[in-house]
Amino acid sequence: MVATQPSAAATVAAPILTCNGLRKRFGGRQAVDGVGFEIAQGETYGLLGPNGAGKTTTISIVCGILARDEGTVTVAGQPLDVGSTKAKGAIGYVPQDLAIYPDLTARENLNFFGRLYGMGGRDLARRVDEILAVVDLADRAKERTEHFSGGMKRRLNIGIGLLHTPQLLVLDEPTVGVDPQSRNAILSSVEALSAEGMGILYTTHYMEEAERLCDRVGIIDEGRIIAEGTRRELVALVGGLDKVALSATGNLHDAAEAVRAVEGVEDVTQHEDGIDVLVAEARWRLAAIMEAVSRDGVSIRTVEVVEPDLEAVFLHLTGKALRE
């Protein structure tokens, strides 16, 4: 497992979620086997794993829906188990399966779930108006949700989880089956919530979502977290190198030889249209590479930096694609 440095959020406040040594067995199958991780205020933590890896069971334990066999869970400083009402009140859970009533309007759904949270009166009415604005459904508040598109239903589902202003938001596959516009709106909302200080536990089958949203990622397989860290730390696990593609004209042979001498460069390939460079930490070496190329009178047309992605890391560690 990668040793990670604490995020900026983690240095100024206690973790909003801490779980240690979680275990859960179903008959002869160990579904969760020693899982542990933390989420800081303002941090988005991605829990990624192939089908059957233990994600849903872990989330159910973290939210107090499912009793664990072993381990501890603390949310907002409160110990949590199946009967912990106070600790559960700090969690907003947005399940993959839609939890809305199709024969009720958007406003009626929010009012109903708000009352379940113990809210009422003017406070609830004000909060419902705020949530309708946040999920961009204010103009559809009086429509029955059976007429909503998949994206609108997903946004309302998230709004229900936000009603009571939780400190930890748990999002389980929140963009499944939605159109690209709604998907982007959901991701933008998650980014905004994290920026406002909410801790977020996020699972997805779309690696690009994890790349965009998650400050840290835990990869779970066969009930264990097998790697954890930032994107850069996880890529380093598989020895990933960045590729710098230089489209250029001029004395490419001498330029390629000059680039080979730059610290961190592992390989240089010259071709008809330019030079491709494999290098560790391209962001820190790019200036030196450009300087080396420029010394030999080369005219650079374009520069593209391609970094290894989480998909490659995931496949290397689990032997499976995320969406298998």
C-alpha positions in Angstrom: 0.0 0.0 0.0 1.3 3.4 -0.9 2.3 5.7 2.0 0.5 9.0 1.4 1.1 12.5 2.6 -2.0 14.1 4.2 -3.9 16.5 2.1 -4.2 20.1 3.0 -7.6 19.5 4.5 -6.3 16.7 6.6 -3.7 18.9 8.3 -6.2 21.4 9.7 -9.0 19.1 10.9 -9.7 15.6 12.2 -10.9 13.1 9.5 -14.6 13.2 8.9 -14.6 9.4 8.4 -12.2 6.8 9.9 -12.7 3.1 9.4 -10.3 0.4 10.5 -10.1 -3.4 10.1 -13.6 -3.8 8.6 -14.5 -7.4 8.0 -17.7 -9.0 6.9 -18.3 -12.7 5.9 -21.4 -14.1 4.1 -21.4 -17.8 4.7 -18.1 -19.1 3.3 -17.2 -15.9 1.4 -15.1 -13.1 3.0 -16.7 -10.1 1.4 -14.6 -7.5 3.3 -11.3 -8.4 4.7 -9.5 -5.8 6.9 -10.6 -2.6 5.0 -9.5 0.7 6.5 -9.2 4.3 5.2 -9.8 7.9 6.2 -11.6 10.9 4.6 -10.8 14.5 5.5 -13.1 17.5 5.4 -13.2 18.8 1.9 -11.6 15.6 0.5 -13.2 13.4 -2.2 -12.1 9.8 -1.7 -12.7 7.3 -4.6 -13.3 3.7 -3.8 -12.7 1.7 -7.0 -13.0 -2.0 -7.6 -14.3 -4.6 -10.0 -17.8 -6.1 -9.5 -17.8 -8.3 -6.4 -14.7 -6.6 -4.9 -16.5 -5.5 -1.7 -17.4 -1.9 -2.5 -21.1 -2.1 -1.8 -20.6 -4.1 1.4 -18.0 -1.6 2.6 -20.3 1.3 1.9 -23.2 -0.4 3.7 -21.0 -0.9 6.8 -19.7 2.7 6.7 -23.3 4.0 6.5 -24.5 1.8 9.3 -26.8 -0.2 7.1 -25.0 -3.5 7.5 -23.5 -4.8 10.7 -19.8 -5.6 10.5 -18.1 -8.7 11.9 -15.0 -6.8 13.0 -13.5 -3.3 12.9 -14.5 0.3 13.8 -16.1 3.2 12.0 -16.1 6.8 13.3 -18.0 9.6 11.5 -17.6 13.2 12.6 -16.0 12.1 15.8 -18.8 9.7 16.7 -18.5 5.9 16.7 -20.9 4.3 14.3 -22.7 1.0 14.1 -26.2 -0.1 12.9 -28.0 1.6 15.8 -26.0 4.8 15.9 -28.6 7.5 15.2 -26.4 10.5 15.9 -23.4 9.3 13.8 -25.7 8.4 10.9 -27.1 11.9 11.0 -23.8 13.2 9.8 -24.0 11.1 6.6 -25.8 11.8 3.4 -26.2 8.5 1.5 -27.1 8.5 -2.2 -27.6 4.9 -3.3 -27.1 3.6 -6.8 -30.7 2.5 -7.0 -33.0 5.6 -7.1 -34.7 6.3 -3.8 -37.5 8.6 -4.9 -41.2 8.1 -5.2 -42.4 8.5 -8.9 -46.0 9.5 -7.9 -44.7 12.5 -5.9 -43.4 15.8 -7.2 -39.8 16.8 -6.7 -40.8 19.1 -3.9 -43.0 16.5 -2.3 -40.2 14.0 -2.4 -37.9 16.4 -0.7 -40.5 17.3 1.9 -41.1 13.7 2.7 -37.4 12.8 3.2 -36.8 16.0 5.1 -39.5 15.0 7.6 -37.7 11.6 8.0 -34.6 13.5 8.9 -36.6 15.3 11.6 -36.8 18.6 9.7 -40.0 20.6 9.5 -41.7 24.0 9.2 -40.0 27.0 7.7 -36.5 25.5 8.0 -37.5 22.5 5.9 -39.3 24.7 3.3 -36.2 27.0 3.0 -33.9 24.0 2.7 -36.1 22.4 0.0 -35.9 25.6 -2.0 -32.1 25.6 -1.6 -31.8 22.0 -2.7 -34.0 22.5 -5.7 -31.7 25.3 -6.8 -28.5 23.3 -6.1 -29.7 20.4 -8.3 -31.2 22.7 -10.9 -34.8 21.5 -10.6 -36.5 24.6 -9.2 -38.5 25.0 -12.5 -39.7 21.4 -12.3 -40.5 21.3 -8.6 -44.2 20.7 -9.1 -43.8 17.9 -11.6 -44.3 14.3 -10.7 -40.9 12.6 -10.9 -42.3 9.7 -13.0 -42.0 12.2 -15.9 -38.3 13.1 -15.1 -35.4 12.0 -17.3 -32.8 9.7 -15.8 -30.5 12.6 -15.2 -33.1 14.7 -13.4 -33.9 11.7 -11.2 -30.3 11.3 -10.3 -29.9 14.9 -9.4 -33.0 14.7 -7.2 -31.6 11.6 -5.6 -28.4 13.6 -4.7 -30.5 16.5 -3.4 -32.3 14.1 -1.0 -28.9 13.1 0.4 -28.0 16.8 0.9 -31.2 17.9 2.6 -29.9 17.7 6.2 -26.5 19.2 5.4 -24.4 16.2 6.1 -20.7 16.3 6.9 -20.0 13.1 4.8 -21.7 12.5 1.5 -21.6 8.9 0.2 -22.2 8.6 -3.5 -22.6 5.1 -5.0 -22.4 5.2 -8.8 -24.3 8.5 -9.0 -24.0 8.9 -12.8 -25.2 5.5 -14.0 -27.5 5.8 -16.9 -27.5 9.6 -17.3 -26.9 11.7 -20.4 -23.6 13.6 -20.8 -25.0 17.0 -19.8 -26.6 15.7 -16.6 -23.4 13.7 -15.9 -21.3 16.9 -16.1 -23.7 18.8 -14.0 -23.5 16.1 -11.3 -19.7 16.1 -11.4 -19.6 19.9 -11.1 -21.9 19.7 -8.1 -19.6 17.2 -6.4 -16.6 19.4 -7.0 -18.4 22.4 -5.5 -19.5 20.4 -2.4 -15.9 19.3 -1.8 -14.7 22.8 -2.2 -17.2 23.9 0.5 -15.6 21.4 3.0 -17.8 18.3 2.7 -16.1 15.0 2.9 -17.2 12.7 0.0 -16.9 9.0 -0.5 -17.3 8.2 -4.2 -17.7 5.0 -6.1 -17.8 4.8 -9.9 -17.4 2.5 -12.9 -16.1 5.5 -14.9 -12.4 6.0 -14.5 -12.4 9.5 -15.9 -14.7 10.5 -13.0 -12.2 9.3 -10.5 -9.4 11.1 -12.4 -11.4 14.4 -12.3 -12.9 14.3 -8.8 -10.9 12.3 -6.4 -8.1 13.7 -4.2 -7.2 10.1 -3.2 -8.2 6.7 -4.5 -8.4 3.3 -2.7 -8.5 0.3 -5.0 -10.3 -2.6 -3.5 -10.2 -6.2 -4.8 -11.3 -9.4 -3.2 -12.3 -7.6 0.0 -9.0 -5.8 0.5 -7.7 -2.4 -0.3 -4.6 -3.3 -2.3 -3.4 0.2 -3.1 -4.2 3.7 -1.9 -3.0 7.2 -2.7 -3.2 10.2 -5.0 -3.3 9.6 -8.8 0.4 10.4 -9.0 1.3 8.0 -6.2 -0.7 5.2 -7.7 0.8 5.6 -11.2 4.2 5.4 -9.6 3.3 1.9 -8.3 3.5 0.6 -11.8 6.6 2.6 -12.8 4.5 4.8 -15.2 6.4 7.3 -17.3 5.0 10.4 -18.9 5.1 10.8 -22.7 6.1 14.2 -24.1 5.2 14.4 -27.8 7.0 17.3 -29.6 5.8 18.1 -33.1 8.8 19.9 -34.7 11.0 20.6 -37.7 14.8 21.1 -38.0 17.8 19.1 -36.8 15.8 16.5 -35.0 18.7 14.0 -34.7 20.9 16.3 -32.7 17.9 17.6 -30.7 17.0 14.0 -29.8 20.5 13.4 -28.6 20.4 16.5 -26.5 17.2 15.5 -24.9 18.6 12.1 -23.9 21.0 13.9 -21.6 18.2 15.6 -19.6 17.8 14.2 -16.1 14.8 11.8 -15.8 14.5 11.0 -19.5 14.3 7.2 -20.1 13.8 7.0 -23.8 13.8 9.3 -26.9 12.3 8.4 -30.3 12.9 10.5 -33.3 10.4 10.3 -36.2 9.5 12.3 -39.3 7.2 14.8 -37.5 9.1 15.3 -34.3 10.4 13.6 -31.1 8.7 11.5 -28.5 10.2 11.5 -25.0 9.5 9.0 -22.2 10.3 10.8 -18.9 9.6 10.6 -15.2 7.7 13.6 -13.8 7.3 15.4 -17.1 5.9 18.5 -15.4 9.2 19.1 -13.7 11.4 18.2 -16.8 9.5 19.9 -19.5 11.4 23.2 -19.3 14.7 21.4 -19.5 13.5 19.3 -22.5 12.3 22.4 -24.4 15.7 24.1 -23.7 17.6 21.1 -25.0 15.6 21.0 -28.2 15.8 24.8 -28.8 19.6 24.8 -28.5 19.8 22.8 -31.7 17.8 25.1 -33.8 14.6 23.1 -33.9 11.3 24.8 -34.5 8.6 23.4 -32.2 5.0 23.4 -33.5 3.1 21.7 -30.7 3.8 20.0 -27.3 1.6 17.3 -25.8 2.1 15.7 -22.4 0.4 12.4 -21.8 0.5 11.0 -18.3 -0.3 7.4 -17.3 -3.9 7.1 -16.1 -5.7 5.2 -13.3 -7.1 2.7 -15.8 -3.6 1.3 -16.5 -2.9 1.2 -12.7 -6.2 -0.6 -12.0 -5.7 -3.2 -14.7 -2.1 -3.8 -13.5 -3.1 -4.3 -9.9 -6.3 -6.3 -10.3 -5.9 -7.9 -13.7 -9.4 -6.7 -14.6 -11.0 -3.7 -16.2 -13.1 -1.5 -13.9 -16.2 -2.0 -15.9 -16.0 -5.8 -16.3 
